[in-house]
Amino acid sequence: MVGWRIDSQMTYTEKSIEQIRGSISRGDTSARAVVESAIYAAEAMNPTLNAFLEIDRPGALKRGAEIDEQVRTNAGGMSAPAGMA
């Protein structure tokens, strides 16, 4: 399996969604970086898996950027951004 890169210390194959969410919330990585990594992995693996008919790259990157903005806006706040709860 491809180790989907998030940053130099974390891959999707090694971390739970809760750990990835925490990394985004703390600012250790960005939602956009996670999305880019997931898209890369999906595109790299799809010729073998044939699991995706279409990958909405622009929509996914836009949502990642929206979550990053929510994280910046809620910095120090108690609630998680929409899509991360």
C-alpha angles and dihedrals in degrees: 000000000000114000099231104221120228098159138327092286105039140054129178091241090060102041135061122231088254090057092047090048090051091051090053093046092050092046094244087129136357130249088235091057090051090049092048090051092048092049091049091050093046092050092045094049099038098083088062099034099035086204102137128063091183137001115208096216096168093046094047093048090048091053091048090053090048091053090048089053091049090051090052092046093048095044106149091008126126102231127077119237117259110275093030100070 
